[in-house]
């Protein structure tokens, strides 16, 4: 009997947690970017807004969204302070269904005369929906 009660409690906790997003949720985000540089400098892409909505386009507030950083960059707040640990950051959408992160990436100096291309990305995921933002940075080394 006690074991059944524990299992039932765990089941309730599992269903009580979650992001409240329906399986039909849609995630939209910023357009991909491309940047050309003449010197190796750190870059922060500030205020990358990801919006979570239902299939009708109505915003979904207070929904948990996970952000994953790709490439050699890290997720930051608007001031460049690292968010979370590693490459994953979880937060919730605001009343407009928007969650915001920034992405910081350091570009290494040229090691030859060929242009150096670096790619970074931020992936926002809710339930079965996601949006991938990608940046391509070209450092002129000639």
C-alpha positions in Angstrom: 0.0 0.0 0.0 2.7 2.4 1.0 4.7 1.7 -2.2 1.6 2.4 -4.3 1.2 5.7 -2.6 4.8 6.7 -3.3 4.4 5.7 -7.0 1.2 7.7 -7.2 2.9 10.7 -5.6 5.7 10.5 -8.1 3.3 10.3 -11.0 1.4 13.4 -9.7 4.8 15.3 -9.4 5.8 14.3 -13.0 2.5 15.5 -14.4 2.5 18.7 -12.3 5.9 19.7 -13.6 6.5 20.8 -17.1 6.3 23.7 -19.4 2.5 23.9 -19.9 3.2 24.1 -23.6 0.8 22.1 -25.8 2.4 19.7 -28.3 1.2 22.1 -31.0 3.2 25.0 -29.6 5.3 27.0 -32.1 8.7 28.7 -31.4 9.8 31.6 -33.6 13.1 33.5 -33.2 15.5 35.9 -34.7 16.6 35.7 -38.3 20.1 34.2 -39.0 22.9 36.6 -39.1 26.2 37.1 -40.9 29.0 39.3 -39.7 32.3 40.3 -41.3 35.3 41.4 -39.2 38.6 42.9 -39.8 40.1 42.0 -36.4 39.5 39.2 -33.9 37.2 40.7 -31.2 34.6 39.2 -28.9 31.0 39.7 -30.2 27.8 39.7 -28.2 24.6 39.2 -30.1 22.2 41.0 -27.6 18.5 40.4 -27.1 17.8 37.3 -29.2 14.0 37.0 -28.7 12.3 33.7 -29.0 8.5 33.7 -29.0 6.3 30.7 -28.0 2.8 30.7 -29.3 -0.1 28.3 -30.0 -1.0 27.3 -33.5 -3.4 30.3 -33.7 -0.5 32.7 -33.0 -1.6 33.6 -29.4 1.4 34.0 -27.1 2.0 31.4 -24.4 3.2 33.1 -21.2 5.0 31.3 -18.4 6.1 28.4 -20.6 9.5 26.8 -19.8 12.0 27.1 -22.7 15.4 25.6 -23.0 18.2 27.3 -24.8 21.3 25.5 -26.1 24.4 27.3 -27.3 26.2 25.8 -30.3 29.6 26.4 -31.7 32.2 28.0 -29.4 29.9 30.6 -28.0 28.1 30.9 -24.6 24.6 32.1 -23.6 24.6 35.4 -21.7 22.3 38.0 -20.4 22.1 41.5 -22.0 25.3 42.6 -20.1 27.3 39.6 -21.2 27.1 37.7 -17.9 27.0 33.9 -18.5 23.6 32.2 -18.0 23.3 28.8 -16.5 26.0 26.3 -16.6 27.6 24.9 -19.7 25.7 25.4 -22.9 22.1 24.9 -21.6 19.9 27.6 -20.0 16.3 27.2 -18.9 13.9 30.0 -18.4 10.2 30.9 -18.8 8.4 33.1 -21.3 7.1 36.5 -20.2 3.5 37.7 -20.5 4.1 38.2 -24.3 5.3 34.6 -24.7 8.9 35.9 -25.2 12.1 34.6 -23.7 15.4 36.5 -24.3 19.0 35.5 -24.3 22.2 36.9 -25.7 25.1 35.0 -27.3 28.7 35.8 -26.8 31.4 34.4 -29.0 35.2 35.1 -29.1 36.9 35.0 -32.4 40.5 33.7 -32.5 43.1 35.7 -34.3 44.2 34.8 -37.9 46.8 32.0 -38.2 47.4 32.5 -41.9 46.2 34.5 -44.8 42.9 32.6 -45.5 39.7 34.1 -44.1 38.5 32.4 -41.0 34.9 31.4 -40.8 33.2 30.7 -37.4 29.7 29.5 -36.9 27.6 29.8 -33.7 24.0 29.1 -32.9 21.3 29.3 -30.3 18.6 26.6 -30.2 15.3 27.4 -28.4 13.2 24.4 -27.6 9.7 24.0 -26.0 8.0 20.6 -26.0 8.3 19.3 -29.5 8.8 22.8 -31.1 12.1 24.6 -31.7 13.8 27.4 -33.5 17.5 27.5 -34.5 19.3 30.8 -34.8 22.7 30.7 -36.6 25.4 33.3 -37.0 28.3 33.0 -39.5 31.3 35.2 -38.7 34.0 35.8 -41.3 37.3 37.2 -40.1 39.3 38.8 -43.0 42.9 37.5 -42.7 44.4 38.8 -45.9 
